[in-house]
Amino acid sequence: MDQVAYTFGQSTFKSYMAAEAEMDNAAIKSWLCAWVANKLDVGFELIHPHLSFTSYGLNSVESMDMLLAVEGLTGVPVKTAILWELGSIEALANYIAHCSEFLFEDTISTRGEVEGVL
């Protein structure tokens, strides 16, 4: 994972994702790692995607902040219960990438329908 390519911030992530046709699992995973590292004020290299969220000591408020940031960036709403059920950055990134494929397809489909009407 490249910390420079996936620095924590909406504009960096959004511009990267705008260049991609779909949400990329690796990009989401890297962004989540950067978010956790930033929140915990530790180096990016200390965050391992396969470890549980609880191993990082994230509390419920921090978890909710992360989920709101994820939804704002990706458009994928994630409930806190799902976050704890999934348990890790890696699993959450997989979930978001999978869900974003459907959102992307729906957006393309809707655009086509609107353009056909106009």
Secondary structure, DSSP 8 states (H G I E B T S, - for coil): --TTTT-SSHHHHHHHHHHSSS--HHHHHHHHHHHHHHHHT--GGG--TTSBGGGGT--HHHHHHHHHHHHHHH-----HHHHHHH-BHHHHHHHHHHHHHHHHHHHHHHHHHHHHH-
